[in-house]
């Protein structure tokens, strides 16, 4: 029997990703800021770099039992 290709609602998540440049000071590069919002809960998290965003998403997926090998 063929498996349904549509993901179940409990395994499917949308986030709203915001990126904006914060002006740099003389002699310093422009800093990027990152915001991630869950539209279902309106919870918003802020990050100062991609490493923080990556760590948050990895922990979020681990809490929900989503491993790197799952599809």
C-alpha positions as a Python dict, from the first residue, in 0.01 Angstrom:
ca = {
    (1, 'X'): (0, 0, 0),
    (2, 'X'): (141, 343, -92),
    (3, 'X'): (226, 578, 191),
    (4, 'X'): (51, 917, 192),
    (5, 'X'): (299, 1190, 91),
    (6, 'X'): (114, 1458, 288),
    (7, 'X'): (276, 1514, 628),
    (8, 'X'): (52, 1480, 930),
    (9, 'X'): (-24, 1810, 1111),
    (10, 'X'): (161, 1695, 1423),
    (11, 'X'): (483, 1646, 1220),
    (12, 'X'): (459, 1965, 1016),
    (13, 'X'): (564, 2304, 1156),
    (14, 'X'): (583, 2652, 1011),
    (15, 'X'): (805, 2927, 1148),
    (16, 'X'): (831, 3288, 1036),
    (17, 'X'): (1196, 3383, 995),
    (18, 'X'): (1296, 3749, 1013),
    (19, 'X'): (1641, 3885, 927),
    (20, 'X'): (1752, 4246, 955),
    (21, 'X'): (2077, 4437, 955),
    (22, 'X'): (2167, 4639, 1260),
    (23, 'X'): (2389, 4930, 1153),
    (24, 'X'): (2751, 4887, 1247),
    (25, 'X'): (2960, 5136, 1437),
    (26, 'X'): (3271, 5293, 1284),
    (27, 'X'): (3530, 5020, 1234),
    (28, 'X'): (3282, 4739, 1299),
    (29, 'X'): (3081, 4543, 1043),
    (30, 'X'): (2704, 4553, 1021),
    (31, 'X'): (2551, 4298, 1258),
    (32, 'X'): (2265, 4077, 1144),
    (33, 'X'): (1982, 3990, 1381),
    (34, 'X'): (1751, 3692, 1349),
    (35, 'X'): (1396, 3640, 1473),
    (36, 'X'): (1200, 3314, 1463),
    (37, 'X'): (827, 3317, 1537),
    (38, 'X'): (587, 3028, 1583),
    (39, 'X'): (264, 3160, 1422),
    (40, 'X'): (52, 2906, 1612),
    (41, 'X'): (162, 3034, 1953),
    (42, 'X'): (297, 3383, 1865),
    (43, 'X'): (611, 3288, 2058),
    (44, 'X'): (913, 3472, 1920),
    (45, 'X'): (1282, 3403, 1982),
    (46, 'X'): (1571, 3630, 1893),
    (47, 'X'): (1919, 3521, 1789),
    (48, 'X'): (2242, 3710, 1731),
    (49, 'X'): (2391, 3461, 1484),
    (50, 'X'): (2321, 3150, 1279),
    (51, 'X'): (2489, 2923, 1536),
    (52, 'X'): (2229, 3023, 1798),
    (53, 'X'): (1946, 2965, 1551),
    (54, 'X'): (2088, 2626, 1454),
    (55, 'X'): (2125, 2521, 1820),
    (56, 'X'): (1767, 2627, 1897),
    (57, 'X'): (1624, 2435, 1599),
    (58, 'X'): (1831, 2125, 1678),
    (59, 'X'): (1704, 2126, 2039),
    (60, 'X'): (1346, 2194, 1925),
    (61, 'X'): (1355, 1897, 1688),
    (62, 'X'): (1522, 1670, 1946),
    (63, 'X'): (1244, 1748, 2198),
    (64, 'X'): (990, 1632, 1942),
    (65, 'X'): (1179, 1319, 1845),
    (66, 'X'): (1277, 1440, 1499),
    (67, 'X'): (1614, 1290, 1418),
    (68, 'X'): (1842, 1399, 1136),
    (69, 'X'): (1768, 1073, 949),
    (70, 'X'): (1387, 1099, 965),
    (71, 'X'): (1178, 1233, 679),
}
